[in-house]
Amino acid sequence: MSGRFRAGRCRLRRGATARAFARSGAAVALADVNESAVNTAAKQLTDESHQVLALTCDVTEEDHVATAVDRTVETFGRLDTAYSNAGIQIPPADAADEPAEQVDRANAVNRARAHRPRRQAAVHHPPRPVASAPYT
């Protein structure tokens, strides 16, 4: 595969999607709200001689997603597919004990992860049938 790939919120210690794309020959852009985590994941791939771009991005912020996609295209020349697996799972608790802010943040991330990366990626695709980006 000679394509370009942008993954949202990729943690290599928990998943192998970005590594699988990189090992297939794709250039990979990793994005995470946690700068330290995304840099660690990117280092793991660059240590294996893969082409990687690390980006700090909060999927609930439209401008963060737009910047991440734009930087991916600037760096690699194009964007062939986008894979977003950003998400927050709230620890099980009695609903009366769940802080509203925690629930609101989880809902915002879990809703935004599907729509915003797909919309921003579409900006860089010419008008043609485009495969739907997977979300996990």
Secondary structure, 3 states (H helix, E strand, C coil): CCCEEEEECCCCCCCCHHHHHHHCCCEEEEEECCHHHHHHHHHHHHHCCCCEEEEECCCCCHHHHHHHHHHHHHHHCCCCEEEECCCCCCCCCCHHHCCHHHHHHHHHHHHHHHHHHHHHHHHCCCCCCCCCCCEC
